[in-house]
Amino acid sequence: MTTATINALNKFKAGVKGTFKKHIDNHNKLDPNNPNIFKDAVNAAYGDAKRTFEGINGRATTANNNLAKKIQKYFKTPATPMKFDELHNDWCEEYIADLKSEGYDKATYGRAQKVVNMTFKYLYCLDNATVTYNDHFENCHVALDSYTLEWIWRNCGLAGNEIHDDWSKIQYYDRSTQKKNIVGYEEIKKRYRNNKPIVYPDTPFQSEFIFWEEIKEHLAAESFYSTLPGVIDKDTFKSMSLQDKYAEIKRII
């Protein structure tokens, strides 16, 4: 990993709250024989997505526990990076099926991917994850949310007439099943893998620790600038570097 990615990962670790925080504070290792680490990682990831699970009322216990067991099993076996996408899709589809079996029929691929992908982000915070289990994380996915989707749209070769649903409503759709110009999870994943800017030399999964923070700052600056009597049009300001945006805001205020 680059120094920038390590710094971003450490910043992410410092911001972790809830049940998984104790594993970071205690410098716990990623231990495939410790089910509590995986349960806590899944529960932390579910907490990140839970606000979009309207009306679920605690009906995710079985789904979360089953997902934790499957990811724990993944770390008990030798890494097979090229098969990760297949496993990932199985985990998402099975998570959706488990939620439906508990009586929750509003599950979507977008919600499932957020839980699965954030689980891996939390596990990556454990002390030995980046060295001992690096191969297991090699092809991990970017967790799609409003920030990462915006970054991908700006940087990864998506056409202007293409659109996506809100992250919590995204469906799998590959090219063969894509509806009109609505881009689904599979196509978005391919785009950011194939077109990730070279300024992010690490894997997409690792680079997300950097660009999630960056796009958040870009959007905050753009939102603030829109309230000012600026002389630069919106699109021009949007295309500027973060440093130039801050300089322009400072010039005006």
Number of C-alpha atoms within 10 A of each C-alpha: 12 12 8 14 19 16 14 20 19 13 14 16 18 13 8 16 11 10 13 23 19 13 20 18 12 10 13 14 18 22 17 17 12 11 15 16 23 28 22 23 26 29 24 22 22 21 13 15 19 17 11 15 17 10 10 17 8 11 16 23 13 15 19 23 17 18 23 24 16 15 21 21 14 16 16 12 10 10 16 13 15 10 10 18 14 10 16 18 17 13 20 23 17 16 27 22 17 21 22 16 14 15 12 19 12 15 21 21 22 24 26 22 30 23 26 26 20 24 25 22 24 23 24 22 24 21 16 16 17 19 9 11 15 13 15 19 21 19 20 20 25 27 24 23 18 14 20 20 20 15 20 22 19 15 14 18 15 17 10 9 7 11 14 16 13 12 23 21 16 20 20 21 17 16 11 6 10 15 11 8 12 15 22 24 20 16 17 22 18 13 17 21 18 11 13 19 13 7 7 16 13 16 17 21 19 26 22 22 21 19 19 20 15 16 20 16 15 21 16 11 17 19 11 11 20 12 8 11 9 15 9 11 9 12 9 8 19 17 12 13 11 18 9 12 18 16 11 17 15 9 9 11 8
